[in-house]
Amino acid sequence: MDYGIRLLSGLRPADLIKEFERIRVSPEGIEIMKEKGDFILLKVDGLSAQAAAILKQEMLAKGGEAALGKDLAYLGSKEGAALLMGTKAQYRRLLSILPRQPFGLAQLAKELENIIEAAATPPPSLTVKGQEFHWGKRTYIMGIINLTPDSFSGDGLLNRRRLRDVVLAQADRFMAEGADILDVGAESTRPDGQQIPATEELNRLLPVLEVLAKESPLPISVDTYKAAVAAEALENGADIINDIWGLQGDPEMATVVAKYKAPVIVMHNQESCVYHDLMLEIAKFLYKSIEIAEEAGISKERVIIDPGIGFGKTVEDNLFVIERLHELKALGCPVLLGTSRKSVIGKTLNLPVTERVEGTAATVAAGIMRGADIIRVHDVKEMTRVARMTDAILRHRPVEAEHA
């Protein structure tokens, strides 16, 4: 007898349900089985040996598995890490018993539950300037407008004649090409960029921002890490603040954003490229940013996270972050990915900044497949096409050209 065998790997829960339906499993059976086919692998750091022993015992009792580091396995005195492996159904059973256990396992249960639910559920939708952003439905495009003389990508507009007309024309073109958001920056944030005072940044920004806010229907994000600039920008028509230091640079930034009830993009950043566990440290940084936002009065629904490609990371780090981008979905916020024309592409392909469109396209497609909700790009027309094609593959349906 010839059997037809097909490997089903990496299925999302919705795809698993479709496979159940395809072989005509009953609705009752699907309800029982769907969490048994949803496999989840989690890394837990900071465990004591006692907590790890109980966690392993309970995970095994529920049909899952837990791999312990050497110090934990031999009941050493140091804290360590464990890898938990199991289906969603097995984790449900674990979480029913874990809150009653000692050694901090009740708190761990809460965090595990939050991560599992956040990873499986799209963040709540967001309305900005009358535009609805339904996360998970499609990828949104952020077009970059640089009001600088020293942009790394060579697209700085500061010294152009009739600057406001040039910016308006670019904004109109971006909208026609598919942009959903405009990101306006008046200071270059490249690693070797020249820092400027807030007054100079505002002198560049405000004349253009006032016109854009009135003339463009698209939400406007302002790329700044200075609270004083953010306050003036929000007062003069900006809709979103994009902070490369994730509310952890200027201590007044979160208060300013909260005052105007604006969404904020918090990016991971650090001075060095030294990490013990890259993705864990990025997640911890962004989690702290989310906490700062909520403590200031910014609801989590208004926080967008960015792993900070090109900031405090080596080429290998940047490629690893893109490949593991889906891990950040566990934070429960929309994910923005900004790789456009960056040095990770130039150094990988040995290409100048003027020849990085194809490399950018590869990072955009890979990022979307791994969970990016927004892509921040210079080449809006080309990357909109990449995003729509990737969305059609990922979401199993053609994506309507809303701005075409």
Order of alpha helices (4+ residues) and beta strands (2+ residues): alpha-alpha-beta-alpha-beta-alpha-beta-alpha-alpha-beta-beta-beta-alpha-beta-alpha-beta-alpha-beta-alpha-beta-alpha-beta-alpha-beta-alpha-alpha-beta-alpha
